[in-house]
Amino acid sequence: MNEPKYFQILDHPNLVRDRDTKAVLNTNVQAQEAYRKERANRLKIKAMMDEFETVKSEISDIKMLLQKLVDRA
């Protein structure tokens, strides 16, 4: 007799367990796609914030160098 590859997890209608690997899989494709989009957005925001902090630091360095030039004159 052929057993199904997955079996339902009790009290979790969108989750199944793979009989071979014991992995828990989400069967709600829409929720998974929404999670992926949100994660991509968070990563983009983090990259933008990191770049902003770098630019801010570089501007501070330029400001300090300009101040030194003004003080010499």
DAJOGI-V826366 format. One record per residue. N is the residue number from 0. RES is the residue in one letter. PSI is psi in radians with two decimals (* if undefined). OMEGA is omega in radians with two decimals (* if undefined). Layout:
N,RES,PSI,OMEGA  N,RES,PSI,OMEGA
This chain:
0,M,2.44,3.14  1,N,2.06,3.08  2,E,2.61,3.08  3,P,2.59,-3.13  4,K,-0.53,-3.09  5,Y,2.69,2.97  6,F,2.58,-3.06  7,Q,2.47,3.05  8,I,2.24,-3.10  9,L,2.45,3.10  10,D,0.20,3.10  11,H,1.54,-3.02  12,P,-0.38,-3.11  13,N,0.12,-3.11  14,L,2.42,3.04  15,V,2.79,3.11  16,R,2.35,3.07  17,D,2.22,-3.09  18,R,-0.58,-3.08  19,D,-0.90,-3.03  20,T,-0.24,-3.08  21,K,0.21,3.12  22,A,2.50,3.05  23,V,2.24,-3.08  24,L,2.45,3.09  25,N,2.19,-3.14  26,T,-0.03,3.13  27,N,1.65,-3.07  28,V,-0.69,-3.12  29,Q,-0.74,3.12  30,A,-0.68,3.13  31,Q,-0.74,3.12  32,E,-0.71,3.10  33,A,-0.71,3.10  34,Y,-0.78,-3.13  35,R,-0.73,3.12  36,K,-0.77,3.13  37,E,-0.73,3.12  38,R,-0.75,3.11  39,A,-0.71,3.10  40,N,-0.74,3.11  41,R,-0.71,3.12  42,L,-0.69,3.10  43,K,-0.76,-3.14  44,I,-0.73,3.12  45,K,-0.75,3.12  46,A,-0.71,3.12  47,M,-0.71,3.13  48,M,-0.70,3.09  49,D,-0.76,3.12  50,E,-0.71,3.11  51,F,-0.77,3.13  52,E,-0.65,3.10  53,T,-0.81,3.13  54,V,-0.73,3.12  55,K,-0.75,3.13  56,S,-0.73,3.14  57,E,-0.69,3.10  58,I,-0.69,3.10  59,S,-0.74,3.11  60,D,-0.76,3.12  61,I,-0.73,3.13  62,K,-0.75,3.14  63,M,-0.74,3.13  64,L,-0.70,3.09  65,L,-0.67,3.12  66,Q,-0.71,3.10  67,K,-0.71,3.12  68,L,-0.71,3.14  69,V,-0.68,-3.13  70,D,-0.54,3.13  71,R,-0.52,-3.06  72,A,*,*
